[in-house]
Amino acid sequence: MESAFTRRFRWAALGWLVLMLSSLTYAQTQFGTIYGRITDKSGAVVTDATVKLTNIEQQTTQETKSGGEGSLHLCERSSGKYKVSAQKKASRQSRK
């Protein structure tokens, strides 16, 4: 026969498990973050490039600049399909 302590312990453990699992479902969100690094064809980092992020389904566009290490970090993006493009105009030095 089960003791009262064993029954209470089981109910407490079950309550704790339900509480922990419910906190996991609360943590899910419909937003995400896009991380990346902008490089050229040779693999060299491209700093200060204009990065264009286009949501294909909603046809919305956002522009930003790549960081000092070519880094890209876009927070709070809604789920969906995106197109990412980067461009930096080449500067040419004139020789005299």
C-alpha positions as CSV (number, residue, x, y, z in Angstrom):
1,M,0.0,0.0,0.0
2,E,1.2,3.5,-0.9
3,S,2.0,6.0,1.8
4,A,0.6,9.5,1.8
5,F,4.1,10.8,1.3
6,T,4.6,8.8,-1.9
7,R,1.3,10.1,-3.3
8,R,2.1,13.7,-2.4
9,F,5.6,13.3,-4.0
10,R,4.1,11.9,-7.2
11,W,1.6,14.8,-7.5
12,A,4.3,17.4,-6.7
13,A,6.6,15.8,-9.4
14,L,3.8,15.8,-11.9
15,G,2.9,19.4,-11.1
16,W,6.6,20.4,-11.5
17,L,6.8,18.6,-14.8
18,V,3.7,20.3,-16.2
19,L,5.0,23.7,-15.1
20,M,8.4,23.1,-16.8
21,L,6.8,21.9,-20.0
22,S,4.4,24.8,-20.2
23,S,7.2,27.3,-19.9
24,L,8.8,25.7,-23.0
25,T,5.8,26.2,-25.1
26,Y,5.5,29.8,-24.0
27,A,9.1,30.5,-25.2
28,Q,8.2,29.7,-28.8
29,T,7.7,32.7,-31.0
30,Q,6.8,33.5,-34.6
31,F,9.9,35.7,-35.0
32,G,13.5,34.8,-35.8
33,T,16.9,36.3,-36.2
34,I,19.1,36.3,-39.3
35,Y,22.9,36.1,-38.8
36,G,25.5,36.1,-41.5
37,R,28.8,37.4,-42.9
38,I,29.2,39.2,-46.1
39,T,32.1,38.0,-48.2
40,D,33.2,38.4,-51.8
41,K,34.0,35.6,-54.3
42,S,37.5,35.1,-52.9
43,G,36.1,34.8,-49.3
44,A,37.4,38.2,-48.2
45,V,35.1,40.0,-45.7
46,V,33.1,42.9,-47.1
47,T,32.6,45.7,-44.6
48,D,30.0,48.5,-44.9
49,A,28.1,46.7,-47.8
50,T,24.5,47.6,-48.4
51,V,22.4,44.5,-47.5
52,K,18.9,44.2,-48.8
53,L,16.5,41.8,-47.2
54,T,13.3,41.1,-49.1
55,N,10.4,39.1,-47.8
56,I,9.3,37.2,-50.9
57,E,5.7,36.5,-49.8
58,Q,4.9,40.0,-48.5
59,Q,7.2,41.9,-51.0
60,T,8.6,44.0,-48.3
61,T,12.3,45.2,-48.3
62,Q,14.6,46.3,-45.5
63,E,18.1,47.7,-46.0
64,T,21.0,47.8,-43.6
65,K,24.8,47.9,-43.7
66,S,27.2,45.1,-42.9
67,G,29.4,45.5,-39.8
68,G,33.1,45.9,-39.4
69,E,33.8,42.2,-39.8
70,G,31.2,41.9,-42.6
71,S,28.7,40.8,-40.0
72,L,25.0,40.8,-40.6
73,H,22.5,40.6,-37.7
74,L,18.7,41.2,-38.3
75,C,16.4,40.7,-35.3
76,E,12.7,40.1,-35.0
77,R,12.1,38.9,-38.6
78,S,8.7,37.2,-39.1
79,S,8.8,33.7,-40.4
80,G,8.8,33.3,-44.2
81,K,11.0,33.1,-47.2
82,Y,13.6,35.8,-47.7
83,K,16.0,36.9,-50.4
84,V,19.2,38.5,-49.2
85,S,21.5,40.5,-51.4
86,A,24.5,42.6,-50.7
87,Q,26.3,45.3,-52.8
88,K,29.2,47.6,-52.3
89,K,30.5,49.9,-54.9
90,A,34.1,49.4,-55.7
91,S,36.3,52.4,-55.2
92,R,39.1,53.0,-57.7
93,Q,42.3,54.8,-57.0
94,S,43.6,57.2,-59.6
95,R,47.3,57.0,-60.3
96,K,49.2,60.1,-61.3
